[in-house]
Amino acid sequence: MAKKGKIENNAKRRKLVDQYAAKRAELLDITKNKELPMEERFAAQLKLAELPRNSAPTRVKNRCEVTGRPKAYYRKLKMSRIALRELGSAGKVPGLVKSSW
C-alpha cells in the first residue's frame, strides 16, 4: 500500500488538472498560433507559466486504484499487476483466468 500522502497529492493534482484544463488549452492555442503577433504569444506564454505547476497533466502519476502502487500499472484496468493477480485469483475480475501448468 502506498503512503496516503502520495495518493492524496496525486488526487489534488488530478483536481487541479481538471480545474485549469480549459484555461491551459486556450493559452496553448494562443502560443502555437503563428498568425498572432509575437508580443501576444509571449504574453500568453507568461500567463501559462503563472498557472500552478500541478495543473499540468504530465504531473499526474498513474496509480493503482486498489493499492496506490505507482509501478506496473495497467491503464485499461486502472490497477497494478499485483492487485490484478490477487483479484484474478479470487475470481473478482470478469473474464480473467489465472493460468497454471
Phi and psi in degrees as a GROMACS rama.xvg file:
@    title "Ramachandran Plot"
@    xaxis  label "Phi"
@    yaxis  label "Psi"
@TYPE xy
-75.302  161.995  ALA-2
-64.4994  141.684  LYS-3
-62.9543  -33.8288  LYS-4
-62.1437  -40.3576  GLY-5
-64.9853  -42.0718  LYS-6
-65.8732  -42.6857  ILE-7
-66.4897  -41.6505  GLU-8
-60.4742  -40.8923  ASN-9
-65.7872  -37.1345  ASN-10
-65.117  -39.4299  ALA-11
-63.1016  -40.2678  LYS-12
-62.7189  -43.8959  ARG-13
-59.1404  -40.744  ARG-14
-64.2553  -44.5693  LYS-15
-64.5531  -38.3823  LEU-16
-60.9692  -44.264  VAL-17
-65.2624  -39.0985  ASP-18
-66.3757  -41.2671  GLN-19
-100.878  6.05843  TYR-20
-59.7289  -45.9087  ALA-21
-65.4987  -46.0121  ALA-22
-64.5928  -42.3162  LYS-23
-63.1106  -42.6371  ARG-24
-65.2153  -40.059  ALA-25
-63.0458  -45.9009  GLU-26
-66.6625  -37.1218  LEU-27
-65.4339  -38.0086  LEU-28
-62.0724  -40.4262  ASP-29
-65.447  -43.8433  ILE-30
-67.5551  -28.5835  THR-31
-88.6162  -11.5353  LYS-32
-78.095  108.727  ASN-33
-75.2045  -13.9851  LYS-34
-79.1595  -20.7331  GLU-35
-78.1839  156.029  LEU-36
-65.3707  154.229  PRO-37
-60.2842  -38.4844  MET-38
-63.0583  -41.3688  GLU-39
-67.2955  -40.9152  GLU-40
-65.9624  -39.1988  ARG-41
-67.1133  -39.2549  PHE-42
-63.2453  -39.6214  ALA-43
-65.3493  -36.8402  ALA-44
-64.6693  -39.242  GLN-45
-66.6194  -40.6924  LEU-46
-64.3508  -36.6717  LYS-47
-64.3364  -38.0354  LEU-48
-69.8869  -24.1427  ALA-49
-78.3214  -17.1977  GLU-50
-65.6375  154.224  LEU-51
-60.1965  141.045  PRO-52
-60.8276  -38.1194  ARG-53
-73.096  -1.11406  ASN-54
-88.1656  -1.34799  SER-55
-81.4097  132.781  ALA-56
-61.1171  -25.1459  PRO-57
-73.6379  -13.2053  THR-58
-80.8955  -13.6407  ARG-59
-80.4034  131.048  VAL-60
-101.036  132.681  LYS-61
-71.3079  124.652  ASN-62
-129.563  150.029  ARG-63
-62.3494  133.278  CYS-64
-70.6648  -24.3277  GLU-65
-86.2995  -50.1497  VAL-66
-110.931  -20.0218  THR-67
86.8074  5.47088  GLY-68
-65.2338  131.46  ARG-69
-87.7019  -14.9164  PRO-70
-106.012  160.516  LYS-71
54.4997  52.0354  ALA-72
-99.4227  127.563  TYR-73
-94.9333  115.474  TYR-74
-63.3524  -40.9214  ARG-75
-63.2358  -35.1496  LYS-76
-100.616  -11.9534  LEU-77
57.4499  39.0005  LYS-78
-150.002  164.536  MET-79
-82.9013  166.88  SER-80
-63.7864  -34.0552  ARG-81
-69.9626  -45.801  ILE-82
-64.8592  -38.1434  ALA-83
-62.8439  -41.6198  LEU-84
-65.3973  -42.8558  ARG-85
-65.7351  -46.3078  GLU-86
-68.5959  -34.3704  LEU-87
-66.5219  -40.1916  GLY-88
-66.7813  -32.1691  SER-89
-80.8539  -6.33989  ALA-90
77.44  25.477  GLY-91
-98.4028  -2.31058  LYS-92
-109.107  114.972  VAL-93
-64.7152  134.79  PRO-94
83.8103  -2.23177  GLY-95
-102.847  124.974  LEU-96
-122.573  122.413  VAL-97
-73.8646  127.078  LYS-98
-81.7654  147.278  SER-99
-148.171  140.505  SER-100
